[in-house]
Amino acid sequence: MLIELYSPPESRHELSSFDECRAFAATHFPWLQLQVDRRRDFRANINHRTFGSRRLTTAYYTQECRMHYERPIRNHAENGHLKIVWLHAGGMHLSQGGRQCILPSGQVTLYDAGFPYSLHLAPETCLTVLTLPYDTIPDWHLHAARLCARPMANLPCTHTALVAARTLLHGAQLSLADADIILQSAQWLLQHSLLQQLQDSPQPALEPKLAQAHRFIRQHLSNPALSPATLASALHISRRTLYALFQHHFLTPAQYIRWIRLVSVRQALAQPVLAHKSILTLALEHGFNDAASFSRMFKQAFGVSPHQWRHRNLQEAACDTDTQ
């Protein structure tokens, strides 16, 4: 399927003062707070292009600059997205979820755009940012803590992907089909790099309270009334403590409950022995209340509808059976 272009072929902004930069941020990124120590001679050049749920941006800042997203805001435009940052010149300090990453020129890192973060850019910093939906990385919520605010490995593969993506900023003559091929290829290469990084790093053990929360959620998935308040009560902790526990893992308790439900339904839909059960029945058995909201959340999380996921997996299972 071709991706639509929602912005002009190139959207360039030459900002000649900090006030212009702050006004630009207030229009395009109202959840972001900008700070500088020296306003004099501050300039920024920003070039971006949007492809459906993806965005590619290059930016250059002449002076030291700090950007903060301090408090989660429901339904802001970048919820559900991760950002991959490639630093070409200058320096950057990224902080998220208690993790710190100092990025020298040439290195790449990423962060979750839906959770609080802080960026500190050195003078004369130039960078490329590729914004992608969570489903770029399978089971993103389970891996975010191991990837965010850490330098990315496999730099040749990562750089190849980002160089390919950057051509789209100057590809006014490209057709939608060509743009789609380039962006999908870049996304596959980045996915390969990130999955390889996960494979090479050990999975840390869950904190005792988080492991206890996970078990409780699994045991009560079918209960539609399962909520953060229920979970806090079961763990004998305050709701504030519960939210702090999950925020360290780039999640709210409600998001974690929903994610476990979605993953469990996805597994059930792929099982041939459950093919006699309707999609709605399986959704209800896992605590969802109605088909419409379930289908919307499923597609947002995994990029396909529940029907498409089930059809594809049952077809593959049938083919495997025929070849045996």
C-alpha positions in Angstrom: 0.0 0.0 0.0 1.4 3.4 -0.9 1.9 6.0 1.8 0.3 9.4 1.4 2.3 12.6 1.7 0.7 15.0 4.1 3.3 17.7 3.8 4.8 19.6 0.8 7.7 17.7 -0.9 10.0 19.8 1.3 9.0 21.9 4.2 12.0 24.2 5.1 12.1 26.6 8.0 15.0 29.1 8.4 14.6 30.5 11.9 16.7 33.6 12.6 16.1 34.0 16.3 15.2 32.0 19.4 11.8 33.6 19.5 11.1 32.3 16.0 12.3 28.8 17.0 10.1 28.8 20.1 7.1 30.0 18.0 7.8 27.2 15.5 7.9 24.6 18.3 4.7 26.0 19.8 2.9 25.5 16.5 4.3 22.1 15.6 5.4 20.6 18.9 3.3 22.3 21.6 4.2 19.8 24.3 7.9 20.6 23.9 9.7 23.2 26.1 12.8 25.0 24.7 15.5 26.7 26.6 18.7 28.5 25.7 21.4 30.3 27.8 22.4 32.6 24.9 19.8 34.0 22.6 22.1 36.2 20.7 23.1 34.8 17.2 20.7 31.9 17.7 19.6 30.4 14.4 18.0 27.1 13.4 17.4 25.5 10.0 14.7 22.7 10.0 13.7 20.6 7.0 11.0 18.0 7.4 8.7 15.8 5.4 5.8 13.7 6.6 4.7 10.3 5.2 1.5 9.1 6.9 2.5 8.2 10.5 6.2 8.6 9.7 8.3 11.8 9.7 11.8 12.6 8.6 13.5 15.8 9.9 17.0 17.4 9.6 17.8 20.2 12.0 20.8 22.5 12.6 21.2 24.8 15.7 23.9 27.4 16.0 23.7 27.7 19.8 23.4 25.4 22.8 19.8 24.4 23.2 17.7 22.3 25.6 14.4 20.6 24.8 12.2 19.0 27.5 9.0 17.0 27.3 8.2 16.9 31.0 4.8 15.4 31.5 2.8 12.8 29.5 0.1 14.4 27.5 -2.8 12.2 26.3 -3.4 12.1 22.5 -0.5 14.4 21.4 0.6 13.8 17.9 3.8 11.8 18.7 2.2 9.3 21.2 2.8 5.8 19.9 6.0 6.8 18.1 9.8 6.3 18.6 12.4 8.6 17.3 15.8 7.5 15.9 18.4 10.3 16.1 21.5 10.4 13.9 24.0 13.1 15.0 26.1 14.5 12.1 27.9 17.3 14.0 28.1 18.8 17.5 27.0 16.8 20.5 23.8 15.7 22.3 22.9 14.5 25.7 19.7 12.5 25.9 17.9 11.6 29.2 14.8 9.4 29.5 13.5 7.0 32.1 16.5 7.5 34.4 18.9 6.6 31.6 21.6 9.0 30.2 23.2 8.9 26.8 26.0 11.2 25.6 26.0 11.0 21.8 29.2 12.1 19.8 29.1 13.0 16.2 28.4 10.0 13.9 26.4 8.0 16.5 22.8 7.0 16.6 20.3 6.6 19.5 16.5 6.5 20.0 13.9 7.5 22.5 10.2 7.0 23.0 8.4 10.2 21.9 5.3 9.4 24.1 7.2 9.6 27.4 9.1 12.4 29.2 12.6 13.0 27.8 15.2 15.7 27.8 17.6 16.7 25.0 20.6 19.0 25.5 22.2 20.0 22.2 25.7 21.5 21.9 26.4 24.5 19.7 26.7 23.9 16.0 24.7 20.6 16.2 23.3 19.0 13.1 21.1 15.9 13.3 18.6 13.7 11.4 15.5 12.4 13.2 13.3 9.6 11.8 10.0 9.3 13.6 8.4 5.8 13.3 5.4 4.1 14.8 5.8 1.6 17.7 5.0 -1.4 15.4 8.4 -0.9 13.7 9.8 -3.0 16.5 7.6 -6.1 17.4 6.5 -5.9 21.1 8.1 -2.5 21.5 6.7 -1.9 25.0 8.5 -5.0 26.2 11.9 -3.8 24.8 11.8 0.0 25.1 13.8 0.0 28.4 16.6 -1.9 26.7 16.8 0.4 23.7 15.9 3.9 24.7 18.7 6.4 25.5 21.4 3.9 24.5 23.8 4.2 21.5 22.7 2.0 18.6 24.9 -0.9 17.5 25.5 -2.2 13.9 26.3 1.3 12.7 27.0 0.4 9.0 23.5 -1.0 8.6 21.9 1.8 10.6 23.8 4.5 8.6 22.7 2.9 5.3 19.1 3.0 6.4 19.3 6.7 7.5 21.2 7.8 4.4 18.5 6.1 2.2 15.7 7.9 4.2 17.5 11.3 3.9 17.1 11.1 0.2 13.4 11.6 0.6 14.0 15.2 1.9 15.3 16.1 -1.6 13.1 13.7 -3.6 10.5 16.1 -5.0 10.5 14.2 -8.3 10.0 10.8 -6.6 6.7 9.0 -7.1 4.7 7.8 -4.1 5.7 4.2 -5.1 9.5 5.1 -5.1 9.1 7.0 -1.8 7.4 4.0 -0.2 10.1 1.6 -1.4 12.9 3.8 0.0 11.1 4.3 3.4 10.2 0.6 3.8 13.7 -0.4 3.0 15.1 2.0 5.5 12.6 0.8 8.1 13.5 -2.9 7.5 17.3 -2.1 7.9 16.6 -0.2 11.2 14.4 -3.0 12.4 17.2 -5.5 11.7 19.7 -3.4 13.6 17.4 -3.0 16.7 16.4 -6.6 16.8 20.1 -7.6 16.5 20.9 -5.2 19.4 18.2 -6.9 21.5 19.6 -10.3 20.7 23.1 -9.3 21.7 22.0 -7.7 25.1 20.8 -9.9 27.9 17.2 -9.6 29.1 17.3 -8.1 32.6 15.2 -9.7 35.3 12.0 -7.9 36.1 11.9 -6.0 39.3 10.0 -8.0 42.0 7.0 -5.7 42.1 6.8 -5.5 38.3 7.0 -9.3 38.0 4.2 -9.5 40.6 2.1 -7.0 38.6 2.7 -9.0 35.4 1.5 -12.2 37.1 -1.6 -10.5 38.5 -2.5 -9.0 35.1 -2.1 -12.4 33.4 -4.3 -14.1 36.0 -7.1 -11.5 35.6 -7.0 -10.6 31.9 -10.6 -11.7 31.4 -11.9 -9.2 33.9 -12.9 -6.0 32.0 -12.8 -4.1 35.4 -9.0 -4.7 35.8 -7.6 -1.3 36.2 -4.5 0.5 37.7 -6.5 1.0 41.0 -7.2 -2.8 41.1 -3.5 -3.5 40.4 -2.2 -1.1 43.1 -4.5 -2.6 45.6 -3.4 -6.1 44.8 0.3 -5.1 45.1 -0.4 -3.2 48.4 1.2 0.0 47.0 -0.2 3.5 46.2 -1.3 4.4 42.7 1.5 7.0 42.7 4.1 4.3 43.4 2.5 2.1 40.8 2.8 4.8 38.1 6.4 5.5 39.1 7.3 1.8 38.7 5.9 1.6 35.2 7.2 5.0 34.0 10.7 3.6 34.4 9.7 1.1 31.7 8.1 3.7 29.4 4.6 2.6 30.2 1.6 3.6 32.3 -0.2 0.8 34.2 -3.2 1.1 31.9 -1.0 0.8 28.8 0.7 -2.3 30.2 -2.6 -4.0 30.9 -3.8 -3.1 27.4 -0.6 -4.3 25.8 -0.7 -7.7 27.6 -4.3 -8.1 26.5 -3.5 -7.3 22.9 -0.5 -9.7 22.8 -2.5 -12.5 24.4 -5.4 -12.0 21.8 -2.9 -11.9 19.0 -1.5 -15.3 20.1 -5.0 -16.7 20.4 -6.0 -15.6 16.9 -3.0 -17.4 15.4 -3.9 -20.8 17.0 -5.8 -23.1 14.6 -7.4 -24.9 17.6 -9.2 -21.7 18.4 -10.4 -21.0 14.8 -13.9 -21.9 15.8 -14.1 -18.9 18.1 -15.0 -15.6 16.6 -12.7 -12.6 16.9 -15.2 -10.8 19.2 -15.4 -13.8 21.5 -11.6 -14.0 21.9 -11.5 -10.2 22.5 -14.2 -10.4 25.2 -12.4 -13.4 26.8 -9.4 -11.1 27.2 -11.2 -8.2 28.8 -12.1 -6.0 25.8 -15.6 -4.5 25.8 -16.5 -4.1 22.2 -15.3 -5.1 18.7 -14.7 -1.6 17.3 -12.4 -0.3 20.0 -10.5 -3.6 20.1 -10.0 -3.6 16.3 -8.8 -0.1 16.4 -6.2 -0.7 19.2 -5.1 -4.0 17.6 -4.3 -2.3 14.2 -2.6 0.6 15.9 -0.4 -1.8 17.9 0.4 -4.3 15.2 -0.2 -2.6 11.8 -2.9 -5.1 10.6 -6.5 -5.8 11.6 -7.4 -8.8 13.8 -9.0 -10.4 10.7 -5.9 -9.9 8.5 -3.7 -11.3 11.3 -5.8 -14.4 11.9 -6.3 -15.1 8.1 -2.6 -14.9 7.4 -1.6 -17.1 10.3 -4.2 -19.7 9.7 -3.2 -19.8 6.0 0.4 -20.4 7.0 -0.6 -23.1 9.5 -2.7 -24.8 6.7 0.2 -24.7 4.3 2.6 -26.2 6.9 0.1 -29.0 7.5 -0.2 -29.7 3.7 3.6 -30.0 3.3 4.0 -32.5 6.1 
